[in-house]
Amino acid sequence: MVDGLVACWRAYARLHERQTFNEIGNSIVINALARASDYAKCRESRFASRLLGVVAAASPVLLAGCVSTSVGPSRTLVQNAASADATYSGVKILPLTNALAESRSAAPADGDFLATFGAVPPIGSQVGVGDSLEVTIWEAPPAALFGSATIDTRSLTTVQTSRPNALPEVVVGPSGTISIPFAGQIRAAGRTLRQIEQDIVASLRGRAHLPQAIVRIARNETANVTVLGDVKEPQRVPLTPRGERLLDAIARAGGTSQPLDRMTIELTRGNVTQRMAARDIVREPGQNIILQRDDVVTAVFQPYTFTVLGAAGKNEEVRFEGVGLTLSQALGRIGGFQDDRADPGGVFLFRWEPPVVAGADTSRYPTNSDGNVPVIYQVNMKEPQTYFAAQKFQMRDGDVVYVANSKLADLQRFVNILASSIIPLATVRNTVR
């Protein structure tokens, strides 16, 4: 009886691997089984002969059950993906080894702020439209326009000296100019404070006695950066001549809401956006670049995701941090494998890789819009050395982890399908008797 059942299972398994259940109808289930090489052994068993009769009677239920319980390709189907006659031929399959894991762990970081945005000078001293300026003017005695102060020397004499004349705050208007008494309209937008001071003095020369001027920014409304994301106080941070850097702006926003070494910093300047792990910015001071006007700094916690499918502890999209996540950590986050379903030798990671990294010829392998080739990393968790390699292999954004079903699980499901069909028929038969 057992031999007959095993033979029937082998016939079913071969049909299942060839995906013929989706093509055959209720009336040809027995003929399909007959074409299998194990059909003769299946028929030799008396129990198997009765079983085939039940299968023929219950073929609609079996057919529906076989289709509805499909949970993904088996390990064999995935391994055959690279064969020439495969449905999706030309897939690069790489067994996960210690050497391969080390090469992937040494992959370059996602971003390089210094190389992309470069080192720039501070621009906080440059005036823009909407800024409020504080202008102070001195005039040497005897003052002709702005007056002077008299100092008592307590020796029956007095001395005249200059005194500062602070003007009310002036706002740089839409025309980009400010109005100064006796000097007229002074161009301010796009100029430094020193240039504005020189223009004021030049306009007053000949009217005031040896005039001097000092200009400072009272309220900075244009030279700002925006700090958003997982920070305690999202805000606009003004830039000063000191030259605020990336981490300065984050500190002004109250710091990150999550530990800094687990954060990813995203910088947008114009139409260019790039990400770097905050840990790398701290470790490499050159990446802590000087910010520019209208930069957008976004602190993000767990910006990357991978998807897990199959006989894993849970099937879902899993978020992870920019500091990096190894394959072993990823498997831990999904709760490992289902003991009653998973095939430890059939763990696969699907990823698009550059041809140079994958060692693939683009003339043989298909490519996506970015010129990358499909790669399947096979992870055999039955081998002890794989656990060391998984501790080095780095996950990437968009990875898909698939855990295949074991053959025993497929057999159990097949038996359950038979049982769900045999028991109702047997019950009806006993009732009729």
PASEZA-725055 format. One record per residue (C-alpha): y, z, x; residue number from 1. Coordinates in nm, 2 decimals, decimal comma, m for minus. Example, Ala and Ser with C-alpha at 12.3 -4.5 7.8 and 13.67 -1.06 7.14 Angstrom:
((m0,45 0,78 1,23) 1);
((m0,11 0,71 1,37) 2);
END
This chain:
((0,00 0,00 0,00) 1);
((0,24 0,09 0,28) 2);
((0,16 m0,23 0,47) 3);
((0,23 m0,43 0,16) 4);
((0,56 m0,26 0,09) 5);
((0,67 m0,31 0,45) 6);
((0,57 m0,68 0,43) 7);
((0,78 m0,71 0,11) 8);
((1,07 m0,54 0,29) 9);
((1,05 m0,78 0,58) 10);
((1,06 m1,08 0,34) 11);
((1,36 m0,93 0,17) 12);
((1,53 m0,85 0,50) 13);
((1,49 m1,21 0,62) 14);
((1,65 m1,34 0,31) 15);
((1,92 m1,08 0,33) 16);
((2,01 m1,18 0,69) 17);
((2,03 m1,54 0,58) 18);
((2,25 m1,44 0,29) 19);
((2,04 m1,64 0,05) 20);
((2,06 m1,39 m0,24) 21);
((2,40 m1,52 m0,33) 22);
((2,25 m1,87 m0,37) 23);
((1,92 m1,81 m0,55) 24);
((1,88 m1,76 m0,92) 25);
((1,66 m1,54 m1,13) 26);
((1,40 m1,80 m1,18) 27);
((1,33 m1,87 m0,81) 28);
((1,32 m1,51 m0,66) 29);
((0,94 m1,53 m0,62) 30);
((0,95 m1,88 m0,47) 31);
((1,21 m1,75 m0,22) 32);
((0,98 m1,46 m0,13) 33);
((0,69 m1,70 m0,10) 34);
((0,87 m1,90 0,17) 35);
((0,89 m1,59 0,39) 36);
((0,64 m1,56 0,66) 37);
((0,53 m1,21 0,55) 38);
((0,45 m1,32 0,19) 39);
((0,08 m1,35 0,27) 40);
((0,06 m0,99 0,39) 41);
((0,26 m0,88 0,09) 42);
((0,02 m1,05 m0,15) 43);
((m0,29 m0,90 0,02) 44);
((m0,20 m0,56 m0,10) 45);
((m0,29 m0,47 m0,46) 46);
((0,01 m0,26 m0,49) 47);
((0,23 m0,54 m0,35) 48);
((0,09 m0,78 m0,61) 49);
((0,19 m0,55 m0,89) 50);
((0,52 m0,50 m0,72) 51);
((0,59 m0,87 m0,71) 52);
((0,52 m0,88 m1,08) 53);
((0,78 m0,61 m1,14) 54);
((1,02 m0,79 m0,91) 55);
((0,98 m1,11 m1,11) 56);
((1,04 m0,92 m1,43) 57);
((1,33 m0,73 m1,30) 58);
((1,49 m1,01 m1,09) 59);
((1,82 m1,00 m1,27) 60);
((1,87 m0,63 m1,19) 61);
((1,75 m0,68 m0,83) 62);
((1,97 m0,97 m0,78) 63);
((2,28 m0,79 m0,91) 64);
((2,19 m0,48 m0,70) 65);
((2,14 m0,68 m0,38) 66);
((2,48 m0,84 m0,42) 67);
((2,67 m0,53 m0,53) 68);
((2,54 m0,31 m0,25) 69);
((2,64 m0,54 0,03) 70);
((2,85 m0,33 0,27) 71);
((2,91 m0,57 0,56) 72);
((2,73 m0,76 0,83) 73);
((2,44 m0,60 1,01) 74);
((2,43 m0,55 1,39) 75);
((2,23 m0,87 1,43) 76);
((2,48 m1,08 1,23) 77);
((2,77 m0,96 1,44) 78);
((2,58 m1,02 1,77) 79);
((2,51 m1,37 1,65) 80);
((2,88 m1,44 1,58) 81);
((2,91 m1,61 1,93) 82);
((2,63 m1,85 1,88) 83);
((2,70 m2,22 1,83) 84);
((2,55 m2,23 1,48) 85);
((2,73 m1,92 1,36) 86);
((2,95 m1,95 1,05) 87);
((3,25 m1,82 1,26) 88);
((3,15 m1,96 1,60) 89);
((3,33 m1,90 1,92) 90);
((3,39 m1,52 1,91) 91);
((3,40 m1,35 2,24) 92);
((3,16 m1,05 2,24) 93);
((3,20 m0,79 2,52) 94);
((2,97 m0,49 2,56) 95);
((3,18 m0,18 2,63) 96);
((3,12 m0,07 2,99) 97);
((3,29 0,18 3,21) 98);
((3,45 m0,10 3,42) 99);
((3,58 m0,28 3,11) 100);
((3,72 0,05 2,96) 101);
((3,91 0,12 3,28) 102);
((4,06 m0,23 3,28) 103);
((4,18 m0,19 2,92) 104);
((4,32 0,16 2,99) 105);
((4,53 0,01 3,27) 106);
((4,70 m0,23 3,03) 107);
((5,08 m0,25 3,05) 108);
((5,30 m0,04 2,82) 109);
((5,42 m0,20 2,50) 110);
((5,78 m0,19 2,60) 111);
((6,02 m0,18 2,90) 112);
((6,37 m0,09 2,80) 113);
((6,51 m0,14 3,15) 114);
((6,37 m0,49 3,19) 115);
((6,46 m0,59 2,84) 116);
((6,81 m0,44 2,79) 117);
((6,91 m0,39 3,15) 118);
((7,15 m0,14 3,31) 119);
((7,50 m0,17 3,16) 120);
((7,83 0,02 3,23) 121);
((7,96 0,28 2,98) 122);
((8,18 0,13 2,71) 123);
((8,30 0,45 2,54) 124);
((8,65 0,41 2,69) 125);
((8,70 0,07 2,52) 126);
((8,90 0,08 2,20) 127);
((8,80 m0,09 1,88) 128);
((8,95 m0,16 1,53) 129);
((8,95 0,16 1,33) 130);
((8,97 0,40 1,62) 131);
((9,24 0,67 1,62) 132);
((9,45 0,71 1,93) 133);
((9,66 1,00 2,06) 134);
((9,96 0,87 2,26) 135);
((10,17 1,11 2,48) 136);
((10,49 0,98 2,65) 137);
((10,69 1,14 2,93) 138);
((11,04 1,05 3,03) 139);
((11,21 1,16 3,35) 140);
((11,55 1,34 3,32) 141);
((11,81 1,25 3,22) 142);
((11,60 1,13 2,93) 143);
((11,74 0,84 2,73) 144);
((11,49 0,80 2,45) 145);
((11,25 1,09 2,42) 146);
((11,46 1,39 2,54) 147);
((11,40 1,65 2,81) 148);
((11,36 2,02 2,84) 149);
((11,59 2,28 3,00) 150);
((11,44 2,55 3,22) 151);
((11,63 2,88 3,30) 152);
((11,59 2,96 3,66) 153);
((11,74 3,32 3,61) 154);
((11,99 3,25 3,88) 155);
((12,28 3,15 3,66) 156);
((12,16 2,79 3,68) 157);
((11,94 2,56 3,46) 158);
((11,72 2,27 3,55) 159);
((11,64 1,98 3,33) 160);
((11,28 1,85 3,33) 161);
((11,07 1,61 3,13) 162);
((10,86 1,72 2,84) 163);
((10,56 1,56 2,67) 164);
((10,63 1,37 2,35) 165);
((10,30 1,35 2,16) 166);
((10,31 1,09 1,89) 167);
((10,12 1,13 1,56) 168);
((9,77 0,98 1,57) 169);
((9,79 0,60 1,54) 170);
((9,50 0,40 1,40) 171);
((9,41 0,06 1,55) 172);
((9,47 m0,17 1,25) 173);
((9,28 m0,49 1,15) 174);
((9,51 m0,69 1,38) 175);
((9,39 m0,49 1,67) 176);
((9,73 m0,34 1,76) 177);
((9,91 m0,01 1,74) 178);
((10,28 0,06 1,68) 179);
((10,48 0,27 1,94) 180);
((10,84 0,36 1,89) 181);
((11,08 0,16 2,11) 182);
((10,78 m0,03 2,25) 183);
((10,68 m0,23 1,94) 184);
((10,33 m0,36 1,88) 185);
((10,08 m0,29 2,16) 186);
((9,74 m0,47 2,17) 187);
((9,46 m0,21 2,17) 188);
((9,14 m0,35 2,03) 189);
((8,89 m0,46 2,30) 190);
((9,09 m0,30 2,58) 191);
((9,05 0,02 2,79) 192);
((9,27 0,32 2,77) 193);
((9,42 0,24 3,11) 194);
((9,52 m0,11 3,00) 195);
((9,69 0,03 2,69) 196);
((9,88 0,29 2,89) 197);
((10,01 0,02 3,13) 198);
((10,13 m0,20 2,84) 199);
((10,32 0,10 2,68) 200);
((10,50 0,18 3,01) 201);
((10,58 m0,19 3,07) 202);
((10,73 m0,22 2,72) 203);
((10,95 0,10 2,76) 204);
((11,07 0,01 3,11) 205);
((11,44 m0,06 3,10) 206);
((11,48 0,15 2,78) 207);
((11,34 0,48 2,89) 208);
((11,41 0,66 3,22) 209);
((11,10 0,62 3,43) 210);
((10,85 0,64 3,14) 211);
((10,49 0,75 3,17) 212);
((10,22 0,74 2,91) 213);
((9,87 0,89 2,85) 214);
((9,64 0,75 2,58) 215);
((9,31 0,91 2,46) 216);
((9,07 0,84 2,18) 217);
((9,12 1,11 1,91) 218);
((8,85 0,98 1,68) 219);
((8,59 0,72 1,78) 220);
((8,50 0,50 1,48) 221);
((8,36 0,19 1,65) 222);
((8,18 0,28 1,97) 223);
((7,88 0,46 1,81) 224);
((7,51 0,44 1,80) 225);
((7,29 0,52 1,50) 226);
((7,00 0,76 1,54) 227);
((6,73 0,75 1,27) 228);
((6,37 0,84 1,20) 229);
((6,18 1,16 1,27) 230);
((6,48 1,35 1,41) 231);
((6,62 1,67 1,27) 232);
((6,97 1,54 1,20) 233);
((7,00 1,16 1,16) 234);
((7,36 1,06 1,24) 235);
((7,60 0,83 1,41) 236);
((7,66 0,94 1,77) 237);
((8,00 0,84 1,93) 238);
((7,99 0,70 2,28) 239);
((8,23 0,83 2,55) 240);
((8,33 0,71 2,89) 241);
((8,06 0,94 3,03) 242);
((7,80 0,68 2,92) 243);
((7,55 0,84 2,67) 244);
((7,19 0,76 2,74) 245);
((6,89 0,72 2,51) 246);
((6,77 1,08 2,53) 247);
((7,13 1,21 2,50) 248);
((7,17 1,05 2,16) 249);
((6,83 1,20 2,04) 250);
((6,95 1,54 2,16) 251);
((7,28 1,51 1,97) 252);
((7,07 1,44 1,66) 253);
((6,90 1,77 1,69) 254);
((6,59 1,64 1,88) 255);
((6,27 1,51 1,73) 256);
((6,09 1,67 1,43) 257);
((5,76 1,63 1,61) 258);
((5,67 1,71 1,98) 259);
((5,86 1,47 2,20) 260);
((5,55 1,37 2,40) 261);
((5,38 1,24 2,08) 262);
((5,68 1,03 1,97) 263);
((5,76 0,66 2,00) 264);
((6,12 0,55 2,05) 265);
((6,23 0,22 1,91) 266);
((6,56 0,07 2,03) 267);
((6,73 m0,22 1,85) 268);
((7,02 m0,40 2,01) 269);
((7,13 m0,72 1,83) 270);
((6,82 m0,91 1,74) 271);
((6,60 m0,75 1,99) 272);
((6,37 m0,46 1,91) 273);
((6,13 m0,28 2,14) 274);
((5,92 0,04 2,15) 275);
((5,83 0,28 2,42) 276);
((5,65 0,61 2,42) 277);
((5,90 0,89 2,46) 278);
((5,67 1,04 2,72) 279);
((5,72 0,73 2,94) 280);
((6,10 0,75 2,90) 281);
((6,10 1,10 3,03) 282);
((5,86 1,03 3,32) 283);
((6,06 0,71 3,42) 284);
((6,43 0,80 3,44) 285);
((6,52 0,43 3,47) 286);
((6,40 0,37 3,12) 287);
((6,66 0,63 2,98) 288);
((6,92 0,35 2,97) 289);
((7,29 0,37 2,88) 290);
((7,35 0,29 2,52) 291);
((7,58 0,02 2,39) 292);
((7,80 m0,01 2,08) 293);
((7,60 m0,05 1,75) 294);
((7,26 0,03 1,91) 295);
((7,00 0,17 1,67) 296);
((6,77 0,44 1,80) 297);
((6,47 0,52 1,58) 298);
((6,22 0,80 1,66) 299);
((5,88 0,74 1,51) 300);
((5,58 0,96 1,48) 301);
((5,24 0,77 1,46) 302);
((5,38 0,42 1,43) 303);
((5,05 0,24 1,50) 304);
((4,74 0,21 1,29) 305);
((4,38 0,10 1,31) 306);
((4,13 0,03 1,02) 307);
((3,78 0,17 1,00) 308);
((3,51 0,01 0,78) 309);
((3,13 0,04 0,73) 310);
((2,91 0,34 0,77) 311);
((3,18 0,57 0,92) 312);
((3,28 0,91 0,81) 313);
((3,56 0,76 0,61) 314);
((3,69 0,41 0,54) 315);
((4,07 0,40 0,57) 316);
((4,37 0,30 0,77) 317);
((4,43 0,56 1,04) 318);
((4,77 0,62 1,20) 319);
((4,81 0,72 1,56) 320);
((5,08 0,80 1,81) 321);
((5,24 0,57 2,06) 322);
((5,13 0,79 2,35) 323);
((4,78 0,63 2,32) 324);
((4,45 0,70 2,15) 325);
((4,11 0,65 2,31) 326);
((3,81 0,51 2,12) 327);
((3,64 0,85 2,14) 328);
((3,94 1,02 1,98) 329);
((3,95 0,75 1,71) 330);
((3,59 0,80 1,62) 331);
((3,66 1,18 1,60) 332);
((3,95 1,12 1,36) 333);
((3,74 0,92 1,12) 334);
((3,48 1,19 1,11) 335);
((3,22 1,02 1,32) 336);
((2,93 0,83 1,15) 337);
((2,73 0,88 0,83) 338);
((2,39 1,01 0,96) 339);
((2,20 0,86 0,67) 340);
((2,35 0,51 0,70) 341);
((2,50 0,43 1,04) 342);
((2,35 0,23 1,32) 343);
((2,46 0,40 1,65) 344);
((2,40 0,08 1,84) 345);
((2,60 m0,12 1,59) 346);
((2,96 0,00 1,64) 347);
((3,20 m0,29 1,69) 348);
((3,58 m0,31 1,75) 349);
((3,75 m0,63 1,65) 350);
((4,07 m0,73 1,83) 351);
((4,28 m1,03 1,92) 352);
((4,33 m1,05 2,30) 353);
((4,52 m1,28 2,53) 354);
((4,29 m1,53 2,69) 355);
((4,36 m1,40 3,04) 356);
((4,26 m1,05 2,94) 357);
((3,95 m1,16 2,75) 358);
((3,85 m1,41 3,02) 359);
((3,81 m1,68 2,76) 360);
((3,87 m2,05 2,76) 361);
((4,10 m2,15 2,48) 362);
((3,93 m2,49 2,45) 363);
((3,61 m2,31 2,34) 364);
((3,74 m2,02 2,15) 365);
((3,97 m2,03 1,84) 366);
((4,32 m1,89 1,88) 367);
((4,58 m1,74 1,64) 368);
((4,95 m1,82 1,61) 369);
((5,02 m1,60 1,92) 370);
((4,76 m1,79 2,13) 371);
((4,52 m1,49 2,14) 372);
((4,14 m1,52 2,10) 373);
((3,91 m1,31 1,88) 374);
((3,72 m1,05 2,07) 375);
((3,45 m0,82 1,95) 376);
((3,37 m0,51 2,17) 377);
((3,02 m0,38 2,11) 378);
((2,98 m0,01 2,15) 379);
((2,63 0,12 2,18) 380);
((2,65 0,49 2,11) 381);
((2,28 0,53 2,19) 382);
((2,36 0,50 2,56) 383);
((2,50 0,82 2,73) 384);
((2,74 0,63 2,96) 385);
((2,91 0,48 2,66) 386);
((3,06 0,82 2,57) 387);
((3,24 0,82 2,91) 388);
((3,36 0,46 2,86) 389);
((3,49 0,55 2,51) 390);
((3,71 0,82 2,66) 391);
((3,90 0,56 2,87) 392);
((3,91 0,27 2,62) 393);
((4,25 0,26 2,46) 394);
((4,30 0,17 2,09) 395);
((4,57 m0,09 2,00) 396);
((4,78 m0,14 1,69) 397);
((4,58 m0,34 1,43) 398);
((4,24 m0,28 1,57) 399);
((3,94 m0,28 1,32) 400);
((3,64 m0,06 1,38) 401);
((3,32 m0,15 1,20) 402);
((3,00 0,06 1,19) 403);
((2,70 m0,14 1,08) 404);
((2,43 0,00 0,86) 405);
((2,09 0,09 1,01) 406);
((1,78 m0,10 0,90) 407);
((1,64 0,22 0,76) 408);
((1,94 0,26 0,54) 409);
((1,89 m0,10 0,41) 410);
((1,52 m0,02 0,35) 411);
((1,62 0,29 0,16) 412);
((1,86 0,10 m0,06) 413);
((1,60 m0,17 m0,12) 414);
((1,35 0,10 m0,23) 415);
((1,61 0,25 m0,46) 416);
((1,67 m0,08 m0,62) 417);
((1,30 m0,12 m0,68) 418);
((1,27 0,23 m0,82) 419);
((1,56 0,18 m1,05) 420);
((1,38 m0,13 m1,19) 421);
((1,02 0,00 m1,19) 422);
((1,08 0,34 m1,36) 423);
((1,24 0,20 m1,68) 424);
((0,97 m0,07 m1,71) 425);
((0,69 0,19 m1,66) 426);
((0,85 0,42 m1,92) 427);
((0,86 0,14 m2,17) 428);
((0,50 0,05 m2,10) 429);
((0,38 0,41 m2,14) 430);
((0,58 0,45 m2,46) 431);
((0,42 0,13 m2,61) 432);
((0,07 0,26 m2,52) 433);
END
